[in-house]
């Protein structure tokens, strides 16, 4: 018996063997089912020669293993953590929720710091003037958070490839129209004149009210990311520019199939949780203090980054149009845009993908944090915050996921393939 009349929790020594067997069977069965599902999915991707998606799946499995290892460490060291005692005033600052009123303040602080023991109702090993560094119940809640983070991260990864694939699938109609018209890339070498300002690509990207103004060009690029981010004239012009730069001799090159590969390759790079993203997690947990509304304000970071990235990618396409339209009124042959890394920030297209990686993870983390609070503490929890802060950040989270997956990531795939001198995928001549 523990002090204070509380009954001691039953250990495995006095637990019926059939109970242990049933619990272990259920846990092992669920784990094996998930493992077999991932294994089958991997074999399916390899069979269909989807190497980038297979590598993305391997990354997801690695992240799940890492999260599982973190959870295991919390379990192994839980006794050491809970027996590490600190003065009460140390844990009375930077709290996610306000402490109870001053009435019975000392008793309330002690109860808050200790928490309700999950595995034992025995009194704390700390002296009266000290409390555990982290209670057993708080450790249990961290376990739940890691589990929710893993589920939400995987779910958002799946949504990203589904939305992005759906967007690029629409481009197949334009690719098929080129094949149906028996388009021959050698036609660009024939003696014919193209009036630049009559070209659909130039009309959409260069001509019009204010489009020749630097400021209005940015405004137009910002707005365009929300609708028709890539039009048929954009696709056909960028397609021709890519073919004439990288595979002029391959007259039957399937640019759409190449774009699918490019999206899969990009997806492989944005599904992981890199070390710098873990720094963000730690900083966020540190700043989640009562009254600061960190969870609300920090939701605007990926949103602003996403709008900036989308506008930049659209502006790169506009710059390609400006380069041709400002130099020529008419050209011999077809209108061909020239790739250049100079259009990107610091002349490095990969910076854009780095930002997209941060945007997608931060958004999935914030949504995981919301669901964790909802299922662990309830909608009315002080950590959840007021309704006027909850609704906007949920709306922003949905907008970020849909816009980034359906528009920005596919836009990055096509713009960086055409506008960058570097050829990102090899080999290309097999895609016919």
Secondary structure, DSSP 8 states (H G I E B T S, - for coil): --GGG------GGGS-HHHHHHHHHHHHHHHHHHHHHHHHHHHHHHHTT-HHHHHHHHHHHHHHHHHHHHHHHHHHTHHHHHT-EEEGGGGGSS-SS----STTHHHHHHHHHH---SS--S--SS-TTEEESS-HHHHHHHHHHHHHHHHHHHHHHHHHHHHHHHHHHHTHHHHHHHHHTT--GGGGGSS-EEEGGGSHHHHHHTSSTTTTSHHHHHHHHHHHTTS-SS-HHHHHHHHHHHHHHH-TT-TT--HHHHHHHHHHHHHHHHSS--HHHHHHHHHHHHH--TTT-HHHHTHHHHHHHHHHHHHHHHHHHHHHHHHHHHH-SEEESS------GGGSGGG-THHHHHHHHHHHHHHHHHHHHHHHHHHHT-TT-TTT--HHHHHHHHHHHHHHHHHIIIIIHHHHHHHHHHH-SS--SS--TT--
